[in-house]
Amino acid sequence: MSVLQEEDYLPLSGIQHFAFCRRQWALIHLERQWAENLRTTEGDLLHRRAHDETQTESRGDLLIVRGLRVVSHRLRVQGVCDVVEFRQDSAGVPLAGYEGKWLPYPVEYKRGSPKPDDVDALQLCAQAMCLEEMLLCPIPEGSLFYGEPRRRTRVPLDDELRQRVEALISEMRSLYARGRTPRATPKKGCAACSLKDLCLPRLAKTLSPSAYLNAHLPEKEDAP
């Protein structure tokens, strides 16, 4: 596995994977393994609609940009925002081709319903941090749009969330540089993971190879 070079940038999409499970992230981003299930297929369809770059909309003081590519040279991450809404506001920034100033508001699309953890919020926050670096303006909040309730959940992008994003990216970069996939740590979320047949978390509870052989091979007879 090659070490991450200075010019390489980690994908933003990996932050959600990493926060959910270090091993899942490594299987996808180090070993380049992937598997589809119903959840990933539904999520992919939802993101395709959100990422349709031909559907940029302008509604008076609201500009909706889809599939916007973003990057942070400080964090060395890059990716695509599902939707960024720009609202006309004197506190915003100028946009090429549009009069006035505009404030950005990122919206990330997710299948299913809001999760009990904050893995989605971390990914949204990372997108906002990229936008802030690119546009040189503060983004205090964004939203997560979930497919099942079909409504938004507001996410304050506070200092604590930002610090966690930076810590995760630092840990991701360290793990990437080592190029080693962590061992499986079985947990409740494993059953719904599309990679469970590749990850084989249940094997983490089995004997080690040497213990298995010792337990199943016949004992040697004592020499006469």
Buried (B, 14 or more C-beta within 10 A) or exposed (E): EEEBEEEEBBBBBBBBBBBBBBBBBBBBBBEEBEBEBEEBEBBEEBBEEBBEEEEEEEEEEEBBBBBBEBBBEEBBBBBBBBBBBBBBEEEBBEBEEEEEBBBBBBBBBBBBEBBEEBBBBBBBBBBBBBBBBBBEBEBEBBBBBBBEEEEBBEBEBEEEBBEBBBEBBEEBBEBBEEEEBBEBEBEEBBEEBBBBEBBEBEEEEEEEEEEEEEEEEEEEEEEE
